Amino acid sequence: MSALRKPEGYTLSMRRRPLWKVTIATSAEAEDAVAELLAGAFGQPVASYRDVETGQTRVTAYLHKGAGWSRGWRESLQNRLNRARVAGLNVAPGRISLARVRWQDWAESWKRHFRPIAIGSALMVKPSWSRLRPRKGQAVVVLDPGLSFGTGHHPTTAFCLQQIVKCRRPAELQSLLDVVTGSGILAIAAAKIGYAPVHAFDLDPEAIRVASANARQNGVAYGIRFQRQDLARLSNQRGRKYSVVCANLISTLLLAERQRILSHLRTEGVLLVAGILKEEFSEVQAAYQASGLHLAASRTQCEWRSGAFANYSRRKF
């Protein structure tokens, strides 16, 4: 899920104001839904933390009094959770808590959780405050946690990064399409290690703004074309085809928009799919295999399973 960033209009004087965190304890299954619920209730970005051992997730919004507060906010949140439960979503335990924190605690806390990650010897993803130096020849993506999903730490994003590196053949020209780009991390990483052209799209204008800013920060804005585009309206007729297509999406979208996604994949290309709950992966696998692809690589981590699909006639990578 998305991580925390400073709210719009933040000033240094706000550090003296009391900061509060509203937390909902929920299940891993309901993480995305509860995050959207909490973000919508207060109009602020949220952070989520999952305990791997217990499987319980805590979704938290940090805010000052006055930033979306209203009387009866707890009852309103509880009513929304109850409606989600009635609709069949397992939000257990669905416990809401409120705690006061110092701004300094909040401002520094993400730095303890967002550490550099290395994708072999080819790529490093690190936040701007890290002083860790890359290995010789290792490309670096500098990306701070922000409103848009994607810092490389989530298992699905990490899998896509690893496969982008694995699929890269420096002696060949290879293109990449990033479907629903979010923070732009996959497109930026691809441009950093030599994919060209690199195209990416997202329906959310804020995601496009953030992704473009991240590309400029990393010095690859010239090599990536970001576009606001709805996947459901993407042309599935003749158009550019890519060596690698990244689709870090939920299973329902991967199934519903299969033909649109595949229409932009070269015959010898590789499709990376992620964002899939492990119990839903078999349905996605069957659908893409029915389109003539085979599962060339796969990884399961926590409740997620990701895969790389290639054409049957393509050599194993």
RORO-172982 format. One record per residue (C-alpha): x, y, z; residue in one letter. Coordinates in steps of 0.2 Angstrom, whole numbers, plus 2048, in hexadecimal, padded with zeros to 3 digits. Layout:
     u     v     w   residuo
     X     Y     Z         A
...
***
This chain:
     u     v     w   residuo
   800   800   800         M
   805   812   7FF         S
   810   819   80C         A
   80F   82A   815         L
   814   83B   80F         R
   813   84D   816         K
   801   853   813         P
   7FE   861   807         E
   801   872   80E         G
   80D   86C   81B         Y
   818   879   823         T
   826   879   831         L
   81A   881   83D         S
   80F   872   83C         M
   81C   868   846         R
   816   870   856         R
   804   86B   853         R
   7FE   85A   85B         P
   7FE   84C   84E         L
   7F3   83D   850         W
   7F2   82C   848         K
   7E2   823   845         V
   7E5   811   842         T
   7DA   803   83C         I
   7DF   7F1   840         A
   7D9   7E5   833         T
   7DD   7D6   828         S
   7E9   7D5   81A         A
   7DA   7D1   80E         E
   7D2   7E2   812         A
   7E2   7EC   812         E
   7DE   7F6   802         D
   7CC   7F9   806         A
   7CF   7FF   817         V
   7DD   80A   811         A
   7D2   812   804         E
   7C4   814   812         L
   7D0   81D   81E         L
   7D8   828   811         A
   7C7   82D   80B         G
   7C1   831   81C         A
   7CE   83D   820         F
   7D5   842   80F         G
   7E6   83D   814         Q
   7F3   830   80D         P
   7F4   821   818         V
   802   814   81D         A
   7FF   802   820         S
   80A   7F5   829         Y
   807   7E2   829         R
   80E   7D6   836         D
   814   7C7   82C         V
   812   7BB   83B         E
   800   7C0   840         T
   7FA   7C5   82F         G
   7F2   7D4   837         Q
   7F3   7E5   82E         T
   7F3   7F7   836         R
   7ED   805   82B         V
   7F1   816   831         T
   7ED   828   82D         A
   7F8   836   835         Y
   7EF   847   837         L
   7ED   857   841         H
   7DC   85B   849         K
   7D2   864   83C         G
   7D9   85A   82D         A
   7C9   851   829         G
   7C3   84F   83B         W
   7B1   850   83F         S
   7A6   84B   84E         R
   7A2   839   84D         G
   7B1   834   842         W
   7B4   824   84C         R
   7A1   81E   84A         E
   7A2   823   837         S
   7B1   818   835         L
   7AA   80A   83E         Q
   79A   80B   834         N
   7A4   80A   824         R
   7AE   7FB   82A         L
   79D   7F3   82F         N
   796   7F5   81E         R
   7A6   7EE   816         A
   7A4   7DF   822         R
   792   7DC   81D         V
   797   7DD   80B         A
   7A2   7CE   80E         G
   7B3   7D6   811         L
   7BD   7CE   820         N
   7C2   7DE   829         V
   7C6   7D5   839         A
   7CA   7DB   846         P
   7C5   7EC   83F         G
   7CB   7F5   84F         R
   7CD   808   84E         I
   7D9   811   85A         S
   7DF   823   85C         L
   7F0   828   863         A
   7F9   838   864         R
   80B   839   85D         V
   819   846   85C         R
   81C   84C   84A         W
   82E   847   84B         Q
   829   835   84F         D
   81E   835   83F         W
   82B   83E   834         A
   839   832   838         E
   82F   822   839         S
   82F   81E   827         W
   842   820   826         K
   843   810   831         R
   838   806   826         H
   83D   80B   814         F
   84F   805   812         R
   859   802   801         P
   855   7F2   7F8         I
   861   7EA   7EB         A
   85A   7E1   7DC         I
   86A   7D7   7D9         G
   879   7E0   7D3         S
   870   7EA   7C6         A
   864   7F5   7D0         L
   862   7FE   7E1         M
   852   807   7E7         V
   855   812   7F5         K
   84C   821   7FE         P
   854   832   7FC         S
   85B   832   80E         W
   865   823   80C         S
   878   825   80A         R
   87B   813   804         L
   885   813   7F5         R
   882   807   7E6         P
   88D   7FA   7E0         R
   897   7FD   7D0         K
   88C   7FD   7C1         G
   87C   7FC   7CC         Q
   86E   808   7C7         A
   866   812   7D4         V
   853   817   7D6         V
   850   824   7E3         V
   83E   823   7E9         L
   837   82A   7F9         D
   826   822   800         P
   818   82D   7FA         G
   805   82D   7F6         L
   807   821   7E7         S
   80A   80E   7E9         F
   81B   808   7E6         G
   82B   809   7EF         T
   832   7F8   7EB         G
   82F   7F1   7FC         H
   81E   7E9   7F8         H
   821   7D6   7F2         P
   817   7DA   7E2         T
   822   7E9   7DE         T
   832   7E0   7E3         A
   82D   7D1   7D7         F
   82B   7DD   7C8         C
   83B   7E6   7CB         L
   844   7D5   7CC         Q
   83D   7CF   7BC         Q
   840   7DF   7B3         I
   852   7DD   7B8         V
   852   7CB   7B3         K
   84A   7CE   7A2         C
   856   7DC   79D         R
   863   7D7   78F         R
   86F   7E5   78D         P
   873   7E0   77B         A
   861   7E2   776         E
   855   7F0   774         L
   847   7ED   780         Q
   837   7F7   783         S
   82C   7F7   793         L
   81A   7FC   797         L
   815   7FF   7A9         D
   802   7FD   7AB         V
   7FB   808   7B9         V
   80C   80F   7BE         T
   808   816   7CF         G
   818   81E   7D6         S
   821   81A   7C5         G
   82E   80E   7CE         I
   82D   800   7C1         L
   82F   80C   7B2         A
   83D   816   7BA         I
   846   806   7BE         A
   844   800   7AC         A
   84B   810   7A5         A
   859   810   7B1         K
   85F   7FF   7AB         I
   85D   802   799         G
   84C   7FE   793         Y
   846   80A   785         A
   839   810   781         P
   830   80F   792         V
   81E   814   793         H
   813   815   7A2         A
   801   819   7A6         F
   7F5   81C   7B4         D
   7E3   822   7B6         L
   7E7   82C   7C5         D
   7EE   83D   7C1         P
   7F7   83F   7D2         E
   800   82E   7CE         A
   806   836   7BD         I
   80C   845   7C6         R
   815   83C   7D3         V
   81D   82F   7C7         A
   822   83D   7BB         S
   82A   846   7CA         A
   833   836   7CF         N
   83A   834   7BE         A
   841   846   7BD         R
   849   843   7CE         Q
   851   833   7C7         N
   857   83C   7B7         G
   84D   831   7AB         V
   83E   83C   7A7         A
   844   83D   795         Y
   843   82A   794         G
   831   827   79A         I
   821   82C   793         R
   814   82D   7A1         F
   802   82E   79B         Q
   7F1   830   7A4         R
   7E7   821   79D         Q
   7D9   815   7A3         D
   7DE   803   7A1         L
   7CC   7FF   79C         A
   7CD   80B   78E         R
   7DE   806   788         L
   7DE   801   775         S
   7DF   7EF   772         N
   7E1   7F1   760         Q
   7F1   7F4   756         R
   7FE   7FE   760         G
   80F   7FE   768         R
   815   7ED   76F         K
   821   7EB   77D         Y
   82F   7DF   782         S
   829   7E0   794         V
   818   7E4   79B         V
   816   7E7   7AD         C
   804   7E5   7B4         A
   805   7E7   7C7         N
   7F2   7E6   7C9         L
   7E4   7DD   7D3         I
   7DE   7CC   7CB         S
   7CD   7D3   7C6         T
   7D6   7E0   7BB         L
   7E2   7D4   7B4         L
   7D4   7C8   7AF         L
   7C8   7D6   7A8         A
   7D5   7DF   79E         E
   7E0   7D0   798         R
   7DE   7D3   786         Q
   7E2   7E6   787         R
   7F2   7E1   791         I
   7F7   7D3   785         L
   7F4   7DE   776         S
   803   7E8   77B         H
   80F   7DA   77E         L
   81B   7D4   771         R
   81B   7C2   76B         T
   82C   7BF   773         E
   828   7CA   782         G
   825   7C8   795         V
   816   7CC   79F         L
   818   7D0   7B1         L
   809   7CE   7BC         V
   808   7D2   7CE         A
   7FC   7D9   7DC         G
   7F3   7C8   7DC         I
   7ED   7BF   7EC         L
   7F5   7AD   7EB         K
   7E4   7A5   7EC         E
   7DF   7AE   7DC         E
   7EF   7AB   7D2         F
   7E9   79B   7CA         S
   7DB   7A3   7C2         E
   7E6   7B1   7BB         V
   7F3   7A4   7B5         Q
   7E5   799   7AC         A
   7DF   7A9   7A3         A
   7F0   7AE   79D         Y
   7F5   79C   798         Q
   7E5   79B   78E         A
   7EC   7AA   784         S
   7FC   7A0   77F         G
   807   7A5   78D         L
   810   79A   79A         H
   816   79E   7AC         L
   828   7A1   7AB         A
   82B   7A7   7BD         A
   821   7A9   7CC         S
   823   7AE   7DE         R
   818   7AD   7EE         T
   81B   7B9   7FC         Q
   80F   7BC   80B         C
   7FD   7BB   803         E
   804   7C1   7F2         W
   809   7B7   7E2         R
   811   7BF   7D3         S
   815   7B7   7C2         G
   81F   7BA   7B2         A
   816   7B3   7A2         F
   81F   7B0   791         A
   81A   7A9   781         N
   81B   796   77F         Y
   827   798   771         S
   833   7A4   77A         R
   842   79D   782         R
   843   79C   795         K
   84A   7AB   79E         F
***
